[in-house]
């Protein structure tokens, strides 16, 4: 008999990732809630989504082995909440919310890894004078307590920039904040977090250096890392340009972040789930800092795992659901390294032409096993995209594998050069993003 898994927001583009696991014919993967409801919606009515998903699970006639999530909030929290309600293996709702709430998470990080935690303070953007709440020096990052993909994240250099950012934050923060507050209402938030909720912000000291993330899992208290992924920004350090796997950080730095991740998760009480933790390493100062904790695998890394290991990182939640310690060390793919590149425009404009399907297929045929996904449509204004970061707009994702980093970067440039976009300002993708940033 096959084993049944439900995947939150599963769409046709990611189904091959989910099915790229060992003995895939033993499993059946079903969509739980529509992609447009949990990823591309203007608003996320959390309690309504929770109730709808519960009803779908209860109506299913067979035994359910597990629920899988590979998206940010709200799916990351819905996953834990639904597993808790149905008795399936997962981290507790409280542990997940403590990681997802940026201020609460920083308090926990500070208590166990003080030297790894940047200075921070909470900011109510709706206060009469929110600038008075800032207790750290310029420059700093201003971010919502709950958002992702750099949504409403601003680098603040002075008071004028702060006031401009606060005006934008006030207009957009409730998109995620209201839903997050509905989720928080299901637990008792600790006194030290106070009234800081999803419609607040956090100001954080700027941390610099190379960025890297560990993906791993906890199962009944056993901690395991299954991959380390470099997160590389463009040559101006504005926006992410690629996720590269495996990491090229030196072994001693990798070991330090793996050890820190274990110490942090044990302190939080996070167990029986996959996770991802992002770090910065300032090599000159030999200083390591924590950026954030994610309570799921990342679908942005799935293609890289397939190319390097021959299986997706979805193997991890499948193994956990069946009570197995995930281990990808004996899984071998066709490539030594792989990356997801984000092709961007840094200036706003209207999209007048995107590459045709035949142009995309022709480009893909020039680099084996490559995949190109256009993320804009003709007639769209770039600033109308959902979930933009504050400095650029993704126009395509380019997924490639290679035998070394030099070949990887060459393959990306070759594919990007074959994609013919036209914009209303007669400009193309800015050339500086192709400057080869190498770790």
C-alpha positions as semicolon CSV with decimal commas, in nm:
position;residue;x (nm);y (nm);z (nm)
1;X;0,000;0,000;0,000
2;X;0,137;0,346;-0,085
3;X;0,203;0,599;0,189
4;X;0,025;0,932;0,161
5;X;0,178;1,276;0,212
6;X;0,011;1,614;0,182
7;X;0,219;1,907;0,053
8;X;0,112;2,262;0,135
9;X;0,076;2,478;-0,175
10;X;0,212;2,214;-0,413
11;X;0,221;2,344;-0,772
12;X;0,315;2,177;-1,102
13;X;0,659;2,343;-1,112
14;X;0,762;2,194;-0,775
15;X;0,592;1,854;-0,802
16;X;0,901;1,701;-0,970
17;X;1,107;1,816;-0,670
18;X;0,871;1,647;-0,426
19;X;0,874;1,325;-0,628
20;X;1,255;1,316;-0,660
21;X;1,296;1,093;-0,354
22;X;1,412;0,735;-0,304
23;X;1,150;0,472;-0,390
24;X;0,910;0,742;-0,510
25;X;0,662;0,479;-0,628
26;X;0,595;0,395;-0,261
27;X;0,445;0,739;-0,200
28;X;0,151;0,949;-0,311
29;X;0,181;1,327;-0,279
30;X;-0,138;1,532;-0,256
31;X;-0,186;1,909;-0,267
32;X;-0,303;2,068;0,059
33;X;-0,444;2,417;-0,003
34;X;-0,394;2,587;-0,336
35;X;-0,064;2,752;-0,432
36;X;-0,244;3,083;-0,491
37;X;-0,397;3,072;-0,142
38;X;-0,077;3,023;0,053
39;X;0,195;3,175;-0,168
40;X;0,055;3,437;-0,406
41;X;-0,238;3,581;-0,210
42;X;-0,278;3,950;-0,128
43;X;-0,387;3,851;0,224
44;X;-0,361;3,530;0,426
45;X;-0,663;3,466;0,652
46;X;-0,472;3,226;0,876
47;X;-0,760;3,076;1,074
48;X;-0,966;3,023;0,758
49;X;-0,675;2,848;0,589
50;X;-0,619;2,634;0,898
51;X;-0,983;2,527;0,911
52;X;-0,998;2,453;0,539
53;X;-0,683;2,239;0,555
54;X;-0,814;2,051;0,860
55;X;-1,135;1,966;0,678
56;X;-0,943;1,842;0,375
57;X;-0,724;1,616;0,589
58;X;-1,019;1,476;0,786
59;X;-1,203;1,396;0,463
60;X;-0,914;1,191;0,325
61;X;-1,007;0,821;0,344
62;X;-0,658;0,673;0,390
63;X;-0,396;0,698;0,665
64;X;-0,172;1,005;0,629
65;X;0,200;0,957;0,689
66;X;0,305;1,320;0,695
67;X;0,261;1,681;0,585
68;X;0,536;1,861;0,395
69;X;0,598;2,235;0,364
70;X;0,865;2,410;0,159
71;X;0,731;2,768;0,157
72;X;0,766;3,057;0,400
73;X;0,484;3,186;0,619
74;X;0,197;3,107;0,632
75;X;0,273;2,750;0,522
76;X;0,566;2,714;0,764
77;X;0,337;2,775;1,063
78;X;0,034;2,595;0,917
79;X;0,255;2,287;0,882
80;X;0,335;2,273;1,254
81;X;-0,020;2,364;1,355
82;X;-0,180;2,095;1,138
83;X;0,067;1,829;1,250
84;X;0,001;1,917;1,613
85;X;-0,374;1,885;1,558
86;X;-0,348;1,555;1,369
87;X;-0,078;1,389;1,579
88;X;0,180;1,377;1,298
89;X;0,550;1,417;1,370
90;X;0,665;1,781;1,363
91;X;0,813;2,055;1,580
92;X;0,566;2,211;1,823
93;X;0,365;2,514;1,715
94;X;0,523;2,716;1,995
95;X;0,879;2,626;1,890
96;X;0,804;2,716;1,528
97;X;0,643;3,050;1,617
98;X;0,937;3,138;1,843
99;X;1,169;3,095;1,543
100;X;0,939;3,273;1,295
101;X;0,882;3,580;1,518
102;X;1,195;3,784;1,444
103;X;1,207;3,965;1,780
104;X;1,128;3,657;1,992
105;X;1,385;3,461;1,792
106;X;1,652;3,726;1,853
107;X;1,582;3,715;2,228
108;X;1,636;3,338;2,226
109;X;1,952;3,370;2,018
110;X;2,087;3,637;2,250
111;X;2,030;3,421;2,557
112;X;2,230;3,125;2,428
113;X;2,468;3,272;2,164
114;X;2,518;3,636;2,267
115;X;2,836;3,687;2,063
116;X;2,660;3,558;1,752
117;X;2,356;3,787;1,785
118;X;2,360;4,140;1,637
119;X;2,225;4,435;1,835
120;X;1,850;4,480;1,785
121;X;1,540;4,653;1,915
122;X;1,165;4,637;1,851
123;X;0,987;4,922;1,671
124;X;0,614;4,994;1,653
125;X;0,572;5,153;1,307
126;X;0,231;5,291;1,408
127;X;0,365;5,475;1,715
128;X;0,344;5,854;1,712
129;X;0,723;5,881;1,694
130;X;0,873;5,539;1,616
131;X;1,223;5,685;1,579
132;X;1,232;5,733;1,957
133;X;1,224;5,354;1,996
134;X;1,553;5,304;1,812
135;X;1,831;5,209;2,054
136;X;2,102;5,105;1,806
137;X;2,332;5,314;1,588
138;X;2,300;5,389;1,216
139;X;2,321;5,216;0,978
140;X;2,076;4,937;1,056
141;X;1,822;4,712;0,888
142;X;1,453;4,774;0,944
143;X;1,238;4,463;0,886
144;X;0,885;4,349;0,971
145;X;0,856;4,095;1,253
146;X;0,700;3,862;0,995
147;X;0,780;3,873;0,625
148;X;1,016;3,698;0,385
149;X;1,218;3,746;0,065
150;X;1,337;4,088;0,191
151;X;0,977;4,218;0,173
152;X;0,966;4,564;0,338
153;X;1,328;4,530;0,446
154;X;1,525;4,857;0,433
155;X;1,881;4,958;0,506
156;X;1,855;5,277;0,711
157;X;2,139;5,530;0,703
158;X;1,975;5,828;0,877
159;X;1,650;5,966;1,020
160;X;1,518;6,079;0,680
161;X;1,553;5,727;0,538
162;X;1,388;5,586;0,849
163;X;1,082;5,807;0,809
164;X;1,053;5,722;0,438
165;X;1,075;5,350;0,516
166;X;0,820;5,369;0,799
167;X;0,565;5,524;0,564
168;X;0,605;5,231;0,323
169;X;0,599;4,976;0,606
170;X;0,275;5,116;0,748
171;X;0,111;5,071;0,411
172;X;0,213;4,707;0,360
173;X;0,298;4,536;0,689
174;X;-0,051;4,401;0,760
175;X;-0,030;4,167;0,460
176;X;0,164;3,920;0,672
177;X;0,129;4,081;1,014
178;X;-0,245;4,029;1,057
179;X;-0,218;3,661;0,963
180;X;0,078;3,610;1,194
181;X;-0,118;3,763;1,480
182;X;-0,395;3,510;1,422
183;X;-0,135;3,233;1,452
184;X;0,016;3,386;1,767
185;X;-0,330;3,390;1,928
186;X;-0,316;3,008;1,946
187;X;-0,031;3,013;2,202
188;X;0,075;3,214;2,506
189;X;0,351;3,454;2,403
190;X;0,616;3,498;2,676
191;X;0,619;3,816;2,884
192;X;0,958;3,926;2,752
193;X;0,813;3,954;2,400
194;X;0,537;4,176;2,538
195;X;0,312;4,349;2,287
196;X;0,553;4,304;1,995
197;X;0,340;4,129;1,734
198;X;0,330;4,071;1,360
199;X;0,260;4,437;1,281
200;X;0,575;4,557;1,456
201;X;0,925;4,582;1,311
202;X;1,271;4,496;1,429
203;X;1,576;4,717;1,382
204;X;1,898;4,517;1,357
205;X;2,266;4,600;1,347
206;X;2,412;4,555;0,998
207;X;2,603;4,229;0,977
208;X;2,852;4,182;0,696
209;X;3,055;3,910;0,533
210;X;2,975;3,594;0,345
211;X;2,629;3,443;0,391
212;X;2,567;3,072;0,424
213;X;2,285;2,848;0,541
214;X;2,272;2,504;0,698
215;X;1,983;2,271;0,616
216;X;1,928;1,996;0,867
217;X;1,684;1,809;1,087
218;X;1,610;1,702;1,441
219;X;1,452;1,364;1,511
220;X;1,381;1,266;1,871
221;X;1,668;1,489;1,981
222;X;1,918;1,368;1,721
223;X;2,066;1,658;1,522
224;X;2,178;1,609;1,162
225;X;2,297;1,844;0,885
226;X;2,222;1,729;0,531
227;X;2,358;2,027;0,336
228;X;2,522;2,370;0,353
229;X;2,427;2,628;0,090
230;X;2,603;2,957;0,010
231;X;2,375;3,258;-0,035
232;X;2,560;3,503;-0,260
233;X;2,469;3,868;-0,317
234;X;2,549;4,076;-0,623
235;X;2,871;4,276;-0,653
236;X;2,705;4,580;-0,492
237;X;2,571;4,371;-0,204
238;X;2,212;4,477;-0,275
239;X;2,020;4,161;-0,366
240;X;2,071;3,786;-0,377
241;X;2,217;3,662;-0,703
242;X;2,238;3,286;-0,634
243;X;2,202;2,993;-0,394
244;X;2,507;2,773;-0,453
245;X;2,546;2,416;-0,328
246;X;2,757;2,278;-0,173
247;X;2,914;2,559;0,027
248;X;3,272;2,654;-0,047
249;X;3,330;2,788;0,305
250;X;3,634;2,631;0,476
251;X;3,563;2,326;0,688
252;X;3,641;2,499;1,021
253;X;3,381;2,772;0,956
254;X;3,123;2,515;0,847
255;X;3,177;2,317;1,165
256;X;3,130;2,626;1,382
257;X;2,791;2,712;1,231
258;X;2,677;2,350;1,254
259;X;2,768;2,343;1,624
260;X;2,598;2,678;1,685
261;X;2,282;2,559;1,512
262;X;2,259;2,256;1,739
263;X;2,310;2,463;2,055
264;X;2,041;2,710;1,947
265;X;1,776;2,456;1,847
266;X;1,821;2,254;2,166
267;X;1,774;2,574;2,366
268;X;1,453;2,653;2,175
269;X;1,318;2,298;2,210
270;X;1,287;2,250;1,835
271;X;1,256;1,881;1,742
272;X;1,117;1,635;1,486
273;X;1,137;1,870;1,188
274;X;1,367;1,998;0,917
275;X;1,517;2,345;0,955
276;X;1,744;2,599;0,790
277;X;1,961;2,855;0,970
278;X;2,135;3,144;0,793
279;X;2,471;3,281;0,911
280;X;2,720;3,551;0,817
281;X;3,096;3,509;0,843
282;X;3,325;3,812;0,845
283;X;3,648;3,641;0,749
284;X;3,869;3,943;0,826
285;X;3,733;3,974;1,180
286;X;3,681;3,598;1,216
287;X;3,332;3,681;1,344
288;X;3,021;3,468;1,291
289;X;2,665;3,599;1,329
290;X;2,315;3,450;1,303
291;X;2,080;3,597;1,044
292;X;1,762;3,391;1,090
293;X;1,606;3,052;1,157
294;X;1,374;2,886;0,905
295;X;1,152;2,600;1,019
296;X;1,135;2,404;0,693
297;X;1,332;2,287;0,394
298;X;1,361;2,538;0,110
299;X;1,220;2,466;-0,234
300;X;1,480;2,714;-0,364
301;X;1,746;2,452;-0,283
302;X;1,565;2,147;-0,421
303;X;1,707;2,151;-0,774
304;X;2,060;2,188;-0,637
305;X;2,018;1,879;-0,418
306;X;1,884;1,682;-0,715
307;X;2,181;1,780;-0,931
308;X;2,441;1,705;-0,662
309;X;2,279;1,413;-0,474
310;X;2,031;1,271;-0,723
311;X;1,747;1,326;-0,473
312;X;1,565;1,639;-0,359
313;X;1,582;1,782;-0,008
314;X;1,221;1,660;0,016
315;X;1,382;1,329;0,107
316;X;1,437;1,482;0,451
317;X;1,073;1,540;0,559
318;X;0,979;1,204;0,407
319;X;1,244;1,030;0,618
320;X;1,146;1,221;0,932
321;X;0,778;1,135;0,892
322;X;0,872;0,767;0,877
323;X;1,103;0,794;1,177
324;X;1,435;0,773;0,987
325;X;1,739;0,993;1,040
326;X;1,794;1,168;0,704
327;X;2,130;1,090;0,542
328;X;2,216;1,206;0,191
329;X;2,586;1,120;0,212
330;X;2,550;0,811;-0,007
331;X;2,334;0,986;-0,269
332;X;2,526;1,086;-0,582
333;X;2,399;1,307;-0,863
334;X;2,551;1,409;-1,197
335;X;2,720;1,730;-1,080
336;X;2,972;1,844;-0,821
337;X;2,794;2,177;-0,767
338;X;2,471;2,352;-0,862
339;X;2,299;2,686;-0,816
340;X;1,973;2,872;-0,848
341;X;2,048;3,213;-1,000
342;X;1,808;3,506;-0,974
343;X;1,822;3,728;-1,284
344;X;1,711;4,078;-1,184
345;X;1,620;4,428;-1,287
346;X;1,717;4,697;-1,037
347;X;1,514;4,977;-1,194
348;X;1,136;4,981;-1,221
349;X;0,979;4,956;-1,567
350;X;0,696;4,791;-1,757
351;X;0,770;4,452;-1,914
352;X;0,713;4,478;-2,289
353;X;0,859;4,145;-2,399
354;X;0,962;3,821;-2,231
355;X;1,151;3,531;-2,392
356;X;0,929;3,299;-2,594
357;X;0,891;2,931;-2,509
358;X;1,102;2,837;-2,811
359;X;1,378;3,078;-2,703
360;X;1,373;2,932;-2,352
361;X;1,390;2,573;-2,482
362;X;1,673;2,669;-2,718
363;X;1,870;2,825;-2,433
364;X;1,811;2,525;-2,205
365;X;1,934;2,290;-2,476
366;X;2,269;2,472;-2,477
367;X;2,344;2,374;-2,114
368;X;2,257;2,019;-2,007
369;X;1,994;1,981;-1,733
370;X;1,941;2,356;-1,704
371;X;1,602;2,504;-1,625
372;X;1,478;2,859;-1,688
373;X;1,167;2,999;-1,519
374;X;1,044;3,343;-1,622
375;X;0,893;3,520;-1,320
376;X;0,733;3,823;-1,490
377;X;0,469;3,861;-1,759
378;X;0,426;4,098;-2,053
379;X;0,244;4,418;-1,961
380;X;0,334;4,387;-1,593
381;X;0,500;4,671;-1,407
382;X;0,791;4,533;-1,207
383;X;0,690;4,721;-0,892
384;X;0,352;4,544;-0,904
385;X;0,517;4,206;-0,838
386;X;0,422;4,033;-0,514
387;X;0,699;3,992;-0,255
388;X;0,968;4,208;-0,418
389;X;1,277;4,285;-0,218
390;X;1,333;4,654;-0,156
391;X;1,605;4,706;-0,417
392;X;1,535;4,487;-0,720
393;X;1,289;4,267;-0,908
394;X;1,340;3,903;-1,007
395;X;1,266;3,851;-1,375
396;X;1,389;3,491;-1,412
397;X;1,527;3,197;-1,217
398;X;1,806;3,004;-1,387
399;X;1,894;2,659;-1,247
400;X;2,223;2,502;-1,352
401;X;2,471;2,234;-1,252
402;X;2,845;2,206;-1,316
403;X;3,162;2,026;-1,212
404;X;3,317;2,338;-1,055
405;X;3,229;2,695;-0,964
406;X;3,398;2,853;-1,266
407;X;3,191;2,637;-1,501
408;X;2,879;2,714;-1,297
409;X;2,919;3,090;-1,339
410;X;3,003;3,050;-1,708
411;X;2,687;2,844;-1,765
412;X;2,473;3,109;-1,597
413;X;2,616;3,389;-1,810
414;X;2,564;3,181;-2,124
415;X;2,199;3,119;-2,041
416;X;2,124;3,475;-1,929
417;X;2,271;3,614;-2,252
418;X;2,015;3,415;-2,453
419;X;1,710;3,559;-2,273
420;X;1,568;3,855;-2,462
421;X;1,360;4,087;-2,245
422;X;1,233;4,431;-2,341
423;X;1,131;4,699;-2,091
424;X;0,961;5,036;-2,125
425;X;1,282;5,222;-2,035
426;X;1,476;5,045;-2,315
427;X;1,718;4,905;-2,057
428;X;1,803;4,541;-1,997
429;X;1,917;4,358;-1,684
430;X;2,192;4,565;-1,524
431;X;2,539;4,440;-1,613
432;X;2,689;4,472;-1,264
433;X;2,491;4,168;-1,148
434;X;2,704;3,954;-1,380
435;X;3,027;4,055;-1,207
436;X;3,148;3,721;-1,078
437;X;3,114;3,723;-0,700
438;X;3,301;3,414;-0,583
439;X;3,342;3,276;-0,234
